[in-house]
Amino acid sequence: MASPPVFTVGQTLTSAAMNQVGLWLVKSQTVGAGVGSVAITNCFNSDFRNYRVTFEGGTQSGNDLAIQLQFAATTGHYSSMRYDPWTGTAGTLPAVNQVFAYFGLSGMANQATFSMDVYAPNLPEVTKYSGMYTSNGYYGTGGGIYFQTTQLTGFTIIFPGFTNTGGIVKVYGYRN
Amino acid sequence: MTRPLIQIDDEIREMTDEEYENYEALSVFAVSLEQSDPE
């Protein structure tokens, strides 16, 4: 079979072909208006070891305000986020053993996006994540660990001190 | 601070007092990197 497989209309999809699908949409969540946080539940399970999470299409009530992630409402989040501006000074924003991680910055004109890989969230081991983002005035990268072995099933995006309207969060599983 | 809404999957509603307390605790760590436009 050619790789990647090219399907034709009406062709039977074999298990061999379907088992080559590398990324599977697990959950798609539209975000509402005026929210200070959005929890994405039941998106990590035993089907996949690792996941890709994306967020885009939202507008926030302020520019370049730090977004937070929360894998669980406990301490154990260790993170660092680098921010590179179009003009100005670059820097990093760490969080050490907090109940949140910094990841991403806001935009009032639909500039904010992020994409991250989450490793082993539903396994009894430390959860890791890393990714990149855009905002009103910055591009950046970030990553960290949730230093607990809790088997996670979801996560929360928090807009601390501001609100988000719209956008879509998508969670994809990487085939094991 | 005006109390924002909370969203859990498709459910969007007002925050309970406890949820707002947790949100405010996280807002203590709010960071702004907004730069003023060059003149």
Backbone of each chain as ProteinMPNN parsed JSONL, in Angstrom:
{"seq_chain_A": "MASPPVFTVGQTLTSAAMNQVGLWLVKSQTVGAGVGSVAITNCFNSDFRNYRVTFEGGTQSGNDLAIQLQFAATTGHYSSMRYDPWTGTAGTLPAVNQVFAYFGLSGMANQATFSMDVYAPNLPEVTKYSGMYTSNGYYGTGGGIYFQTTQLTGFTIIFPGFTNTGGIVKVYGYRN", "coords_chain_A": {"N_chain_A": [[0.839, -1.189, 0.0], [0.5, 2.221, -0.835], [2.123, 4.916, 0.837], [1.448, 8.018, 2.229], [-1.826, 6.36, 2.44], [-4.075, 6.668, -0.315], [-7.34, 7.32, -0.699], [-10.204, 6.323, -2.576], [-13.425, 7.371, -3.805], [-16.011, 5.53, -2.351], [-14.403, 3.407, -1.761], [-13.536, 0.593, 0.212], [-12.65, 0.93, 3.551], [-9.941, -0.406, 4.968], [-8.836, -2.217, 7.899], [-6.117, -2.181, 8.077], [-5.45, 0.139, 6.701], [-6.823, 2.101, 8.207], [-5.565, 1.811, 10.627], [-3.275, 3.154, 10.25], [-3.759, 5.752, 10.625], [-2.564, 8.552, 12.099], [-3.231, 10.637, 13.833], [-5.915, 11.405, 15.883], [-9.058, 12.858, 16.244], [-10.119, 13.611, 19.373], [-11.648, 15.293, 20.997], [-13.625, 18.208, 20.516], [-14.095, 21.448, 21.413], [-16.11, 24.186, 21.623], [-15.662, 27.505, 22.678], [-17.361, 29.695, 24.88], [-18.899, 32.965, 25.403], [-17.431, 35.615, 27.235], [-16.044, 34.184, 29.238], [-14.167, 33.23, 32.111], [-12.733, 31.011, 32.522], [-12.231, 27.816, 31.003], [-13.058, 24.507, 31.137], [-11.928, 21.494, 29.892], [-13.135, 18.475, 29.787], [-12.798, 14.887, 30.183], [-11.067, 14.242, 28.023], [-8.611, 13.057, 27.935], [-7.548, 9.771, 27.894], [-7.227, 6.179, 28.216], [-6.806, 5.376, 25.645], [-4.834, 6.673, 24.208], [-1.401, 7.53, 24.493], [-0.145, 10.012, 24.216], [-0.963, 13.455, 23.37], [-2.178, 16.065, 21.167], [-2.965, 19.419, 21.598], [-4.91, 22.132, 20.598], [-5.707, 25.642, 20.432], [-7.624, 28.187, 19.137], [-9.031, 31.1, 17.53], [-10.356, 32.639, 19.405], [-11.237, 35.722, 21.1], [-9.847, 37.962, 23.418], [-10.318, 39.973, 26.384], [-8.293, 41.72, 26.781], [-4.96, 42.711, 25.782], [-2.1, 40.641, 25.357], [-1.992, 39.403, 27.842], [-1.179, 37.064, 30.334], [-2.0, 33.683, 29.848], [-3.261, 30.898, 31.651], [-2.702, 27.441, 32.374], [-4.207, 24.567, 33.78], [-3.728, 21.481, 35.027], [-4.662, 20.032, 37.099], [-6.324, 20.929, 40.137], [-4.201, 21.479, 41.963], [-1.016, 22.016, 43.577], [2.212, 21.583, 41.991], [2.628, 22.17, 39.395], [5.121, 22.987, 37.197], [6.631, 25.298, 35.236], [7.798, 27.059, 32.301], [7.674, 29.864, 30.256], [8.5, 31.287, 27.244], [8.714, 34.508, 25.82], [8.701, 36.26, 22.826], [8.861, 39.32, 21.407], [7.389, 41.316, 18.683], [8.546, 43.787, 18.603], [10.704, 45.132, 21.069], [11.537, 43.759, 24.279], [12.579, 40.451, 24.833], [11.753, 37.635, 26.946], [11.296, 35.477, 29.824], [8.746, 33.649, 31.529], [8.3, 32.145, 34.365], [6.802, 29.53, 36.411], [6.716, 28.067, 39.481], [6.108, 25.136, 41.068], [3.319, 25.588, 41.322], [-0.3, 26.054, 41.333], [-0.996, 26.286, 38.788], [0.07, 26.712, 35.352], [1.913, 28.968, 33.347], [0.999, 29.685, 30.041], [0.958, 30.961, 26.969], [-0.386, 34.016, 25.565], [-2.714, 36.762, 25.455], [-5.052, 38.222, 23.017], [-6.854, 40.866, 21.508], [-7.921, 40.881, 19.053], [-8.334, 38.401, 17.87], [-5.826, 37.222, 17.814], [-4.646, 35.381, 19.466], [-3.36, 32.179, 19.829], [-2.677, 28.767, 20.574], [-0.647, 25.836, 20.584], [0.001, 22.684, 21.699], [1.794, 19.796, 22.802], [0.873, 17.146, 24.846], [2.118, 14.935, 27.121], [1.638, 11.7, 28.221], [-0.684, 12.129, 29.986], [-2.768, 10.573, 31.028], [-1.605, 8.463, 32.226], [-0.031, 6.711, 34.983], [2.131, 8.533, 35.713], [4.418, 11.335, 35.655], [3.042, 14.164, 34.084], [3.84, 15.742, 31.055], [4.366, 18.662, 29.037], [4.639, 20.64, 26.075], [4.964, 23.428, 23.829], [3.817, 26.024, 21.527], [2.912, 29.48, 20.887], [0.866, 32.27, 19.781], [0.219, 35.816, 20.003], [-1.131, 39.116, 20.615], [1.181, 40.761, 20.575], [3.347, 39.064, 20.527], [5.313, 36.116, 19.828], [5.716, 32.865, 21.098], [7.141, 30.213, 23.084], [6.637, 27.382, 25.193], [6.62, 25.275, 28.089], [6.481, 22.479, 30.332], [5.996, 20.633, 33.375], [3.615, 18.607, 35.078], [4.009, 17.72, 38.129], [3.025, 15.305, 39.334], [1.72, 12.014, 39.74], [-0.815, 11.526, 39.063], [-3.532, 10.212, 37.229], [-4.686, 11.915, 34.681], [-7.7, 13.308, 33.297], [-8.538, 15.512, 31.963], [-8.214, 19.074, 31.399], [-7.786, 22.568, 32.244], [-8.243, 25.78, 30.873], [-7.308, 28.962, 31.775], [-8.226, 32.339, 32.122], [-6.899, 34.646, 33.685], [-8.114, 37.309, 35.478], [-9.148, 38.468, 33.228], [-11.292, 38.048, 30.316], [-12.455, 35.578, 27.932], [-13.779, 35.269, 24.662], [-15.326, 33.128, 22.534], [-13.742, 30.942, 20.083], [-12.011, 27.799, 19.605], [-11.227, 24.748, 21.122], [-9.253, 22.003, 20.486], [-8.614, 18.581, 20.862], [-6.406, 16.114, 20.089], [-5.55, 12.697, 19.706], [-2.42, 11.095, 19.627], [-1.576, 8.328, 17.711], [-0.743, 5.335, 19.357]], "CA_chain_A": [[0.0, 0.0, 0.0], [1.261, 3.476, -0.868], [2.109, 5.644, 2.094], [0.185, 7.725, 2.908], [-2.818, 5.761, 1.528], [-4.967, 7.586, -0.996], [-8.614, 6.62, -0.821], [-11.108, 6.764, -3.642], [-14.829, 7.381, -3.397], [-16.624, 4.218, -2.308], [-13.425, 2.373, -1.425], [-13.639, 0.034, 1.556], [-11.536, 1.316, 4.419], [-9.483, -1.59, 5.666], [-8.241, -1.952, 9.208], [-4.704, -1.863, 7.847], [-5.364, 1.562, 6.339], [-7.27, 2.939, 9.324], [-4.584, 1.727, 11.712], [-2.156, 4.046, 9.958], [-4.143, 7.125, 10.961], [-1.665, 8.89, 13.201], [-3.799, 11.635, 14.725], [-7.357, 11.147, 15.955], [-9.752, 13.907, 16.991], [-10.768, 13.07, 20.557], [-12.666, 16.225, 21.487], [-13.656, 19.562, 19.965], [-14.896, 22.234, 22.359], [-16.281, 25.604, 21.326], [-15.63, 28.312, 23.894], [-18.434, 30.669, 24.882], [-18.605, 34.39, 25.53], [-17.232, 36.185, 28.559], [-15.652, 33.175, 30.227], [-12.89, 33.409, 32.796], [-12.021, 29.745, 32.418], [-12.95, 26.764, 30.293], [-12.551, 23.183, 31.481], [-12.12, 20.47, 28.868], [-13.135, 17.237, 30.552], [-12.889, 13.607, 29.471], [-10.348, 14.279, 26.742], [-7.442, 12.187, 28.056], [-7.979, 8.454, 28.34], [-6.225, 5.128, 28.016], [-6.645, 5.054, 24.225], [-3.645, 7.305, 23.664], [-0.388, 7.927, 25.451], [0.175, 11.434, 24.044], [-2.013, 14.247, 22.743], [-1.944, 17.42, 20.656], [-4.066, 20.319, 21.958], [-4.839, 23.442, 19.946], [-6.72, 26.645, 20.765], [-7.56, 29.352, 18.26], [-10.307, 31.683, 17.157], [-10.956, 33.418, 20.475], [-10.771, 37.078, 21.378], [-9.807, 38.185, 24.846], [-10.687, 41.335, 26.76], [-7.097, 42.536, 26.904], [-3.854, 42.245, 24.955], [-0.83, 40.17, 25.915], [-2.17, 38.99, 29.229], [-0.763, 35.668, 30.411], [-3.005, 32.637, 29.984], [-2.81, 29.839, 32.536], [-3.214, 26.089, 32.219], [-4.291, 23.839, 35.034], [-3.994, 20.066, 34.775], [-5.476, 19.676, 38.256], [-6.358, 22.06, 41.067], [-3.225, 21.25, 43.027], [0.328, 22.444, 43.238], [2.923, 20.571, 41.219], [2.87, 22.684, 38.046], [6.398, 23.664, 36.993], [6.566, 25.708, 33.826], [8.445, 28.282, 31.855], [7.136, 30.332, 28.994], [9.345, 32.313, 26.652], [7.969, 35.429, 24.966], [9.519, 36.992, 21.863], [7.977, 40.333, 20.831], [7.744, 41.837, 17.372], [9.52, 44.806, 19.001], [10.812, 45.158, 22.516], [12.453, 42.85, 24.965], [12.126, 39.084, 25.071], [11.96, 37.209, 28.321], [10.658, 34.236, 30.224], [7.788, 33.757, 32.615], [8.22, 30.83, 34.997], [5.92, 29.282, 37.553], [7.365, 26.954, 40.168], [5.275, 24.388, 42.026], [2.087, 26.342, 41.465], [-1.54, 25.367, 40.963], [-1.219, 26.634, 37.392], [1.252, 26.945, 34.526], [1.699, 30.006, 32.342], [1.212, 29.244, 28.659], [0.246, 31.755, 25.993], [-0.777, 35.393, 25.853], [-4.014, 37.079, 24.867], [-5.175, 39.187, 21.937], [-8.21, 41.376, 21.401], [-8.356, 40.792, 17.658], [-8.226, 37.018, 17.39], [-4.42, 36.864, 17.56], [-4.144, 34.372, 20.385], [-3.463, 30.761, 19.511], [-1.608, 27.936, 21.084], [-0.583, 24.442, 20.173], [0.932, 22.006, 22.603], [1.739, 18.354, 22.965], [0.766, 16.723, 26.241], [2.671, 13.579, 27.161], [1.284, 10.761, 29.299], [-1.552, 12.684, 31.028], [-3.666, 9.579, 31.626], [-0.799, 7.377, 32.762], [0.425, 6.984, 36.356], [3.46, 9.128, 35.691], [4.418, 12.789, 35.53], [2.552, 14.707, 32.815], [4.732, 16.732, 30.458], [3.769, 19.357, 27.905], [5.455, 21.683, 25.452], [4.304, 23.951, 22.649], [4.091, 27.382, 21.085], [1.717, 30.313, 20.877], [0.916, 33.631, 19.242], [-0.657, 36.746, 20.716], [-1.153, 40.438, 20.014], [2.506, 41.339, 20.358], [4.408, 38.101, 20.779], [5.312, 34.685, 19.561], [6.467, 32.271, 22.19], [7.131, 28.783, 23.334], [6.499, 27.114, 26.614], [6.526, 23.878, 28.44], [6.637, 22.22, 31.748], [5.546, 19.355, 33.887], [2.746, 18.533, 36.241], [4.854, 16.763, 38.825], [2.241, 14.345, 40.099], [1.478, 10.832, 38.912], [-2.261, 11.4, 38.907], [-3.991, 9.935, 35.868], [-5.553, 13.038, 34.354], [-8.701, 13.085, 32.249], [-8.832, 16.775, 31.29], [-7.418, 20.225, 31.805], [-8.527, 23.828, 32.241], [-7.582, 27.001, 30.399], [-7.767, 30.042, 32.638], [-7.939, 33.706, 31.684], [-6.925, 35.255, 35.014], [-8.277, 38.751, 35.48], [-9.746, 38.914, 31.977], [-12.216, 37.046, 29.797], [-12.317, 35.116, 26.559], [-15.018, 35.043, 23.931], [-15.189, 32.366, 21.308], [-12.58, 30.087, 19.89], [-12.233, 26.344, 19.636], [-10.164, 23.904, 21.651], [-9.313, 20.655, 19.91], [-7.699, 17.612, 21.458], [-6.159, 14.983, 19.202], [-4.675, 11.672, 20.242], [-1.396, 10.508, 18.743], [-1.696, 6.886, 17.75], [0.357, 4.722, 20.133]], "C_chain_A": [[0.875, 1.24, 0.0], [1.128, 4.181, 0.475], [2.336, 7.118, 1.826], [-0.827, 7.121, 1.935], [-3.706, 6.836, 0.931], [-6.259, 6.839, -1.271], [-9.425, 7.186, -1.966], [-12.542, 6.647, -3.15], [-15.38, 5.967, -3.447], [-15.68, 3.095, -1.925], [-13.652, 1.893, -0.003], [-12.405, 0.427, 2.35], [-11.116, 0.109, 5.239], [-8.909, -1.22, 7.026], [-6.769, -1.588, 9.043], [-4.536, -0.388, 7.515], [-5.723, 2.447, 7.533], [-6.262, 2.907, 10.472], [-3.324, 2.523, 11.435], [-2.507, 5.51, 10.238], [-3.393, 7.53, 12.212], [-2.261, 9.825, 14.23], [-5.31, 11.458, 14.696], [-8.022, 12.226, 16.787], [-10.52, 13.273, 18.145], [-11.889, 13.984, 21.024], [-12.497, 17.58, 20.823], [-14.596, 20.367, 20.855], [-14.921, 23.693, 21.946], [-16.32, 26.376, 22.639], [-16.674, 29.427, 23.79], [-17.952, 32.092, 25.092], [-18.417, 34.794, 26.986], [-16.803, 35.203, 29.626], [-14.282, 33.496, 30.825], [-12.079, 32.124, 32.816], [-12.885, 28.767, 31.643], [-12.275, 25.44, 30.621], [-12.908, 22.217, 30.374], [-12.022, 19.129, 29.586], [-13.163, 16.023, 29.627], [-12.228, 13.648, 28.098], [-9.077, 13.457, 26.768], [-7.935, 10.843, 28.576], [-6.901, 7.433, 27.996], [-6.034, 4.756, 26.552], [-5.323, 5.56, 23.67], [-2.681, 7.642, 24.795], [-0.2, 9.446, 25.416], [-0.881, 12.139, 23.205], [-1.47, 15.557, 22.181], [-3.185, 18.236, 20.989], [-3.857, 21.637, 21.227], [-5.969, 24.329, 20.444], [-6.55, 27.796, 19.797], [-8.967, 29.884, 18.039], [-10.955, 32.522, 18.237], [-10.441, 34.839, 20.507], [-10.847, 37.296, 22.882], [-10.032, 39.675, 25.144], [-9.487, 42.237, 27.003], [-5.997, 41.939, 26.047], [-2.679, 41.775, 25.801], [-0.891, 39.961, 27.433], [-1.898, 37.499, 29.309], [-1.949, 34.74, 30.645], [-2.426, 31.551, 30.885], [-3.44, 28.512, 32.123], [-3.261, 25.454, 33.6], [-4.644, 22.399, 34.711], [-4.815, 19.473, 35.91], [-5.365, 20.827, 39.243], [-5.446, 21.804, 42.262], [-1.91, 21.877, 42.618], [1.004, 21.313, 42.459], [3.149, 20.992, 39.783], [4.193, 23.444, 38.045], [6.453, 24.029, 35.521], [7.465, 26.898, 33.559], [7.923, 28.61, 30.473], [8.071, 31.425, 28.479], [8.467, 33.198, 25.778], [8.935, 36.25, 24.132], [8.628, 38.021, 21.168], [8.366, 40.702, 19.414], [8.754, 42.977, 17.573], [9.568, 44.802, 20.512], [11.708, 44.06, 23.026], [11.819, 41.478, 25.169], [12.369, 38.728, 26.528], [11.293, 35.881, 28.585], [9.75, 34.487, 31.417], [7.648, 32.378, 33.247], [7.135, 30.758, 36.068], [6.445, 28.013, 38.206], [6.443, 26.382, 41.241], [3.987, 25.151, 42.354], [0.869, 25.479, 41.136], [-1.905, 25.689, 39.519], [0.142, 26.676, 36.684], [0.942, 28.11, 33.606], [1.924, 29.399, 30.962], [0.343, 30.059, 27.735], [-0.072, 33.143, 26.505], [-2.009, 35.738, 25.029], [-3.931, 38.049, 23.695], [-6.625, 39.601, 21.767], [-8.77, 41.28, 19.991], [-8.055, 39.413, 17.093], [-6.788, 36.621, 17.096], [-3.951, 35.661, 18.379], [-4.407, 32.959, 19.884], [-2.462, 30.036, 20.389], [-1.762, 26.515, 20.593], [0.409, 23.767, 21.104], [0.73, 20.5, 22.531], [1.721, 18.043, 24.46], [1.136, 15.252, 26.282], [2.227, 12.859, 28.425], [0.332, 11.33, 30.34], [-2.403, 11.64, 31.734], [-2.916, 8.362, 32.152], [-0.347, 7.717, 34.176], [1.875, 7.443, 36.381], [3.317, 10.63, 35.532], [3.925, 13.195, 34.14], [3.502, 15.79, 32.333], [3.984, 17.438, 29.333], [4.772, 20.345, 27.334], [4.754, 22.15, 24.188], [4.678, 25.377, 22.343], [2.789, 28.159, 20.989], [1.962, 31.616, 20.118], [-0.016, 34.506, 20.073], [-0.639, 38.087, 19.983], [0.25, 40.921, 19.667], [3.655, 40.369, 20.438], [4.185, 36.785, 20.043], [6.089, 34.071, 20.716], [6.366, 30.77, 22.225], [6.995, 28.581, 24.84], [6.414, 25.639, 26.86], [6.692, 23.703, 29.928], [6.156, 20.84, 32.101], [4.511, 19.566, 34.971], [3.305, 17.384, 37.055], [4.053, 15.933, 39.825], [2.009, 13.162, 39.172], [-0.011, 10.537, 38.78], [-2.604, 11.11, 37.459], [-5.061, 10.97, 35.524], [-6.544, 12.671, 33.256], [-9.049, 14.365, 31.501], [-7.929, 17.874, 31.785], [-8.295, 21.479, 31.71], [-7.66, 24.95, 31.695], [-8.18, 28.149, 31.194], [-7.322, 31.376, 32.068], [-7.99, 34.573, 32.951], [-7.01, 36.77, 34.97], [-8.825, 39.315, 34.186], [-10.663, 37.81, 31.447], [-11.925, 36.718, 28.339], [-13.704, 34.957, 25.95], [-14.698, 34.283, 22.664], [-13.931, 31.509, 21.261], [-12.947, 28.621, 20.018], [-10.996, 25.675, 20.224], [-10.335, 22.527, 21.021], [-8.24, 19.789, 20.57], [-7.627, 16.413, 20.525], [-5.27, 13.978, 19.931], [-3.673, 11.23, 19.207], [-1.516, 8.996, 18.845], [-0.484, 6.283, 18.468], [1.286, 3.926, 19.231]], "O_chain_A": [[1.863, 1.318, 0.731], [0.115, 4.04, 1.16], [3.358, 7.457, 1.23], [-0.715, 7.336, 0.728], [-4.049, 7.807, 1.604], [-6.268, 5.842, -1.993], [-9.343, 8.373, -2.283], [-12.833, 5.918, -2.201], [-15.242, 5.277, -4.458], [-16.107, 1.95, -1.778], [-13.931, 2.694, 0.89], [-11.273, 0.28, 1.89], [-11.859, -0.345, 6.108], [-8.545, -0.07, 7.275], [-6.242, -0.772, 9.798], [-3.6, 0.26, 7.984], [-5.024, 3.414, 7.835], [-6.131, 3.886, 11.208], [-2.414, 2.574, 12.263], [-1.663, 6.396, 10.105], [-3.565, 6.923, 13.269], [-1.844, 9.812, 15.388], [-5.915, 11.371, 13.627], [-7.602, 12.488, 17.914], [-11.452, 12.498, 17.932], [-12.96, 13.512, 21.404], [-11.379, 18.042, 20.595], [-15.759, 20.003, 21.028], [-13.887, 24.359, 21.919], [-16.948, 25.937, 23.603], [-16.844, 30.027, 22.729], [-16.763, 32.389, 24.977], [-19.165, 34.358, 27.861], [-17.154, 35.363, 30.795], [-13.373, 33.965, 30.139], [-10.88, 32.143, 33.093], [-14.112, 28.875, 31.628], [-11.074, 25.272, 30.41], [-14.066, 22.133, 29.965], [-10.927, 18.702, 29.952], [-13.506, 16.125, 28.45], [-12.781, 13.139, 27.123], [-8.512, 13.18, 25.71], [-8.651, 10.78, 29.575], [-5.811, 7.783, 27.544], [-5.194, 3.913, 26.237], [-4.753, 4.951, 22.765], [-3.091, 7.991, 25.902], [-0.108, 10.088, 26.462], [-1.601, 11.508, 22.431], [-0.458, 16.084, 22.642], [-4.309, 17.82, 20.709], [-2.759, 22.192, 21.236], [-7.037, 23.851, 20.824], [-5.45, 28.328, 19.65], [-9.958, 29.21, 18.322], [-12.029, 33.078, 18.004], [-9.355, 35.134, 20.009], [-11.797, 36.866, 23.536], [-9.942, 40.518, 24.252], [-9.648, 43.395, 27.39], [-6.091, 40.785, 25.63], [-2.309, 42.393, 26.799], [0.031, 40.299, 28.175], [-2.338, 36.744, 28.443], [-2.786, 34.978, 31.516], [-1.217, 31.318, 30.875], [-4.552, 28.467, 31.598], [-2.451, 25.768, 34.472], [-5.722, 22.118, 34.187], [-5.573, 18.525, 35.708], [-4.416, 21.609, 39.189], [-5.865, 21.899, 43.416], [-1.711, 22.228, 41.455], [0.44, 20.231, 42.293], [3.787, 20.267, 39.02], [4.37, 24.411, 38.786], [6.335, 23.16, 34.657], [7.838, 27.64, 34.467], [7.756, 27.729, 29.63], [8.391, 32.371, 29.2], [7.582, 32.706, 25.077], [9.869, 36.857, 24.656], [7.73, 37.644, 20.415], [9.49, 40.457, 18.976], [9.704, 43.11, 16.802], [8.57, 44.5, 21.165], [12.529, 43.508, 22.295], [10.679, 41.363, 25.617], [13.091, 39.421, 27.246], [10.784, 35.238, 27.667], [9.961, 35.411, 32.203], [6.941, 31.526, 32.708], [6.63, 31.771, 36.552], [6.6, 26.991, 37.537], [6.059, 27.067, 42.189], [3.628, 25.326, 43.518], [0.997, 24.328, 40.718], [-3.016, 25.39, 39.081], [1.199, 26.677, 37.315], [-0.187, 28.231, 33.13], [2.906, 28.693, 30.734], [-0.874, 29.88, 27.708], [-0.035, 33.411, 27.706], [-2.305, 35.084, 24.029], [-2.877, 38.622, 23.418], [-7.526, 38.769, 21.873], [-9.946, 41.561, 19.759], [-7.576, 39.284, 15.966], [-6.543, 35.78, 16.231], [-2.973, 35.004, 18.022], [-5.539, 32.6, 19.558], [-1.508, 30.636, 20.885], [-2.85, 26.062, 20.239], [1.533, 24.24, 21.271], [-0.361, 20.009, 22.239], [2.48, 18.627, 25.233], [0.553, 14.429, 25.577], [2.415, 13.344, 29.541], [0.52, 11.037, 31.521], [-2.727, 11.799, 32.911], [-3.528, 7.346, 32.485], [-0.283, 8.893, 34.534], [2.732, 6.81, 36.998], [2.219, 11.136, 35.299], [4.351, 12.624, 33.136], [3.919, 16.652, 33.107], [3.067, 16.867, 28.743], [5.654, 20.826, 28.046], [4.038, 21.381, 23.546], [5.694, 25.891, 22.812], [1.703, 27.581, 21.008], [3.1, 32.003, 19.853], [-0.916, 34.013, 20.753], [-0.174, 38.165, 18.846], [0.474, 41.437, 18.572], [4.815, 40.779, 20.42], [3.067, 36.404, 19.695], [7.013, 34.687, 21.249], [5.6, 30.154, 21.484], [7.213, 29.494, 25.636], [6.166, 24.851, 25.948], [6.996, 24.638, 30.668], [5.938, 19.992, 31.235], [4.528, 20.567, 35.687], [3.104, 16.217, 36.72], [4.379, 15.877, 41.011], [2.093, 13.3, 37.952], [-0.407, 9.427, 38.427], [-2.021, 11.706, 36.553], [-6.189, 10.905, 36.012], [-6.263, 11.832, 32.4], [-9.777, 14.319, 30.51], [-6.975, 17.616, 32.519], [-9.398, 21.443, 31.164], [-6.478, 25.049, 32.024], [-9.4, 28.294, 31.279], [-6.196, 31.526, 31.594], [-9.025, 35.17, 33.248], [-6.097, 37.439, 34.487], [-8.956, 40.532, 34.057], [-10.789, 36.755, 32.069], [-11.255, 37.464, 27.625], [-14.661, 34.569, 26.619], [-13.908, 34.728, 21.831], [-13.185, 31.374, 22.231], [-14.033, 28.259, 20.471], [-9.866, 26.001, 19.863], [-11.428, 21.96, 21.025], [-7.112, 20.228, 20.797], [-8.637, 15.784, 20.211], [-4.361, 14.352, 20.672], [-4.021, 11.013, 18.046], [-1.552, 8.446, 19.946], [0.655, 6.674, 18.216], [2.261, 3.345, 19.707]]}, "seq_chain_B": "MTRPLIQIDDEIREMTDEEYENYEALSVFAVSLEQSDPE", "coords_chain_B": {"N_chain_B": [[-13.539, 43.446, 40.535], [-15.497, 42.391, 37.873], [-17.522, 39.553, 37.991], [-16.575, 36.861, 36.033], [-17.88, 34.449, 33.646], [-17.984, 30.878, 33.984], [-16.873, 28.026, 32.256], [-17.583, 24.688, 31.644], [-16.975, 22.155, 29.713], [-19.707, 22.05, 27.603], [-21.299, 23.524, 29.229], [-22.071, 26.691, 30.372], [-21.981, 29.099, 32.8], [-22.695, 31.221, 35.657], [-20.07, 31.824, 38.015], [-19.754, 29.966, 41.026], [-19.542, 30.99, 44.484], [-17.297, 29.767, 45.585], [-15.892, 28.951, 43.325], [-15.347, 31.425, 42.213], [-13.718, 32.471, 44.146], [-11.513, 30.783, 43.888], [-10.779, 31.488, 41.295], [-10.129, 34.178, 41.616], [-7.917, 33.833, 43.246], [-6.123, 32.735, 41.459], [-5.952, 34.868, 39.765], [-4.409, 36.615, 41.112], [-1.927, 36.043, 40.271], [-1.872, 37.094, 37.793], [-0.441, 38.328, 34.792], [0.708, 40.963, 32.827], [1.95, 41.629, 29.651], [1.665, 43.611, 27.938], [2.624, 46.052, 25.624], [3.086, 49.524, 25.083], [2.074, 51.222, 22.099], [4.533, 52.258, 19.771], [5.347, 55.723, 19.416]], "CA_chain_B": [[-13.538, 42.7, 39.276], [-16.779, 41.798, 37.511], [-17.388, 38.107, 38.021], [-16.74, 36.282, 34.701], [-18.555, 33.168, 33.581], [-17.153, 29.683, 33.983], [-17.334, 27.044, 31.276], [-17.156, 23.304, 31.817], [-17.46, 21.563, 28.46], [-20.705, 22.91, 26.958], [-22.046, 24.277, 30.239], [-21.565, 28.03, 30.688], [-22.824, 29.645, 33.867], [-22.007, 32.101, 36.604], [-19.242, 31.122, 38.986], [-20.18, 29.926, 42.417], [-18.637, 31.775, 45.336], [-16.035, 29.031, 45.723], [-15.194, 29.009, 42.04], [-14.842, 32.787, 42.041], [-12.608, 32.596, 45.084], [-10.376, 30.111, 43.243], [-10.408, 32.296, 40.129], [-9.43, 35.364, 42.115], [-6.608, 33.405, 43.74], [-5.272, 32.608, 40.279], [-5.793, 36.202, 39.179], [-3.309, 37.269, 41.825], [-0.734, 35.768, 39.475], [-2.055, 37.631, 36.451], [0.723, 39.044, 34.277], [0.489, 41.686, 31.576], [3.149, 41.939, 28.876], [1.249, 44.55, 26.908], [3.531, 47.165, 25.409], [2.414, 50.648, 24.444], [2.486, 51.377, 20.712], [5.555, 53.305, 19.595], [4.776, 56.966, 18.871]], "C_chain_B": [[-14.928, 42.128, 39.034], [-16.602, 40.292, 37.416], [-17.589, 37.544, 36.624], [-17.524, 34.981, 34.796], [-17.533, 32.047, 33.638], [-17.752, 28.717, 32.976], [-16.73, 25.688, 31.609], [-17.788, 22.533, 30.671], [-18.515, 22.509, 27.855], [-21.493, 23.769, 27.95], [-21.354, 25.605, 30.527], [-22.521, 28.649, 31.697], [-22.016, 30.614, 34.721], [-21.176, 31.25, 37.564], [-19.932, 31.098, 40.346], [-19.196, 30.767, 43.233], [-17.284, 31.087, 45.46], [-15.227, 29.113, 44.445], [-14.605, 30.406, 41.826], [-13.667, 33.044, 42.967], [-11.356, 31.956, 44.486], [-9.864, 30.925, 42.066], [-9.644, 33.552, 40.566], [-8.044, 35.006, 42.63], [-5.629, 33.243, 42.584], [-5.01, 33.971, 39.646], [-4.739, 37.022, 39.913], [-2.022, 37.125, 41.023], [-0.883, 36.243, 38.035], [-0.836, 38.457, 36.053], [0.336, 39.716, 32.968], [1.822, 41.982, 30.913], [2.816, 42.936, 27.773], [2.243, 45.701, 26.834], [2.737, 48.285, 24.768], [2.932, 50.766, 23.026], [3.53, 52.47, 20.598], [4.935, 54.537, 18.97], [5.539, 57.393, 17.633]], "O_chain_B": [[-15.478, 41.45, 39.903], [-15.636, 39.813, 36.822], [-18.667, 37.718, 36.057], [-17.795, 34.481, 35.888], [-16.351, 32.257, 33.366], [-18.972, 28.6, 32.854], [-15.525, 25.561, 31.825], [-18.994, 22.29, 30.664], [-18.211, 23.679, 27.622], [-22.265, 24.64, 27.547], [-20.177, 25.63, 30.887], [-23.728, 28.711, 31.466], [-20.814, 30.795, 34.524], [-21.53, 30.115, 37.881], [-20.591, 32.054, 40.758], [-18.157, 31.196, 42.73], [-16.244, 31.746, 45.443], [-14.014, 29.321, 44.48], [-13.493, 30.545, 41.316], [-12.728, 33.755, 42.607], [-10.266, 32.522, 44.568], [-8.656, 31.039, 41.861], [-8.643, 33.929, 39.957], [-7.101, 35.782, 42.472], [-4.449, 33.571, 42.71], [-3.952, 34.19, 39.056], [-4.238, 38.013, 39.383], [-1.138, 37.979, 41.09], [-0.114, 35.844, 37.16], [-0.272, 39.189, 36.867], [-0.29, 39.1, 32.106], [2.725, 42.528, 31.547], [3.564, 43.094, 26.808], [2.649, 46.253, 27.857], [1.815, 48.029, 23.994], [4.092, 50.451, 22.76], [3.422, 53.503, 21.259], [4.087, 54.421, 18.085], [5.213, 58.414, 17.028]]}, "name": "protein", "num_of_chains": 2, "seq": "MASPPVFTVGQTLTSAAMNQVGLWLVKSQTVGAGVGSVAITNCFNSDFRNYRVTFEGGTQSGNDLAIQLQFAATTGHYSSMRYDPWTGTAGTLPAVNQVFAYFGLSGMANQATFSMDVYAPNLPEVTKYSGMYTSNGYYGTGGGIYFQTTQLTGFTIIFPGFTNTGGIVKVYGYRNMTRPLIQIDDEIREMTDEEYENYEALSVFAVSLEQSDPE"}
